[in-house]
């Protein structure tokens, strides 16, 4: 069983002190759909952001633009227990809710399929040749191609 870790101030950080909070999970601008889904589902399982017990701490980051950390206050004992379960579920399964993850990812795949189909209709299939598209694919084949490129 994994124990929750407390937030630690970086030596170059000058912002708010969150040392009374445990880290549950986080995501950033470049997070994959598993991280995005886990962040949303974990927030829901904790009942949403409700200061001071459950917070989402937002930080600017030079490499990924921004970072959000879901955190639980050390004195919110019931929330700490739920958070511990969440962290262990992520460690054990990787994804907290397969249906939520799939729905989130499917939206992006469908958007990519629509973009590829639009380019094919305009005679611009060559833009997708690095994806293996030559313009002769049916909808199912395009969906498989797009799905393999969305993480």
N, C-alpha and C positions, 0 to 999 in steps of 0.2 A: 504494500500500500504506500502510495506517495503522499508525503506530507506537503501541505501548502508552504510556499516560500513567502517571506515578507519582502515588500518592496525595499530596495536599497538605493540610496542617493548616489548617483555617479559623481566622481570628483569634480567634473566640470559643469554640473547641473546647479542652477541658481533659483529654480522655481519652487513650487509648493512642496512641502515635506509630507510624504505619504507613508512614513515609517510605521504607522499604526495599522497599515492595511496589508492584507495578503493578496498576492497576485493569483488570479484565476486563469485568465487567458487574454490574449491580445490579437490585434490584427493591424495591418498598415495598408497603405495605398497599393502595394504590389502583392498582397496576400492572395493565395490561391482560394478556390471556392470552398475547400474543406475548412480552412482557417476562418473565412468569412462566415460560413454556416455555423461553425462551432461558437463563434463570438455571439451571433444572434441567438442561438438556442440556449447557450449558457446564460445570457442576459435574461431571457425569458424564464428559465428554470429558477433563477434567483428572484423573480418577481419584478424585474426591471430595475432601472436606476432609481434608487431611493436614498438620498443622502441622509445621514452620514453612513448608513449601513452598507449600501452597495453604490459604488461610484464607477464612472468611466473617466479615467484620467487621460487627457489628451495632450500630446506632446508634438512639437515640430521635430523633424529629423532630417539631417542633411542628405541622407542617401535615399530614403523612401518617402520624403515629403511630410508624412505625419504618422503617428503611432497612437493607437488607443488601447489602454489596458483596463480590463474589467477587474475591479478590486473589491474586497470585502473587509470591513472594519473588524479588528481583532476582538472587539467586545460584542459583536453581533453573532452570538454563539450558534443560533439556528442556521444563519446564513453561512457561517464557516463550515458547518457540517454539510450543507448542500454543495458548497464550493469544493470541498474535499472530494465528494462523490463525483462532481463534474470533472475535476482534474484526473481522477482515477479512471473515469469512463473514457476520457480522451486518450489516456495512456494505453488502455486496454483495447479500445475499438478504433481509435483514430478519428472517427466521425460520430458526433453525438446523436444525430438524427439523419439517417440515410435518405429518407423521403425529402427532408428540407434541403439537404445538400444537392440531391438530384434535381429538384425543382429550380434551385438557384443556378446550377450549372446549365440546365436545359434552356433557360432564358437566354444565356450567352450563346449557346450553340445555335439556337434558332435565329438569333440576331446575325450570327456569322453566316449561316446558310442563306439567309435573305440577302446579305451583302454579296456573297458569291454568285447567287442566282441573278441578281441585278446586273453584276458585271458581265456574266455570261450572256444575258439578254442584250446588253449593249455591245457585244462582240469583244469584250475585254477579258476573256478567260485566261489569257497569258499572264495576268497579274497574279493568278493563283497557281501557276505551274509548280512553284516550290512546295505547294501543298499536295501536289499530285493531281490537280484538276486540269483536264483538257477540254472541258465543255460538253462532253458526251455523257456525263454522269446523270443518273436519275436522282430523285429526291432522297431515297434511302442511302445511296452511295455518298451524296453530298453531306448528309447528316453524319455518317460515319467518319468522313474526312474531317468535318468541322469538330466533331466530338473528340477526335484524337488530338486536336490542336488547342483545345480549351482545357486549362488545368484548374 
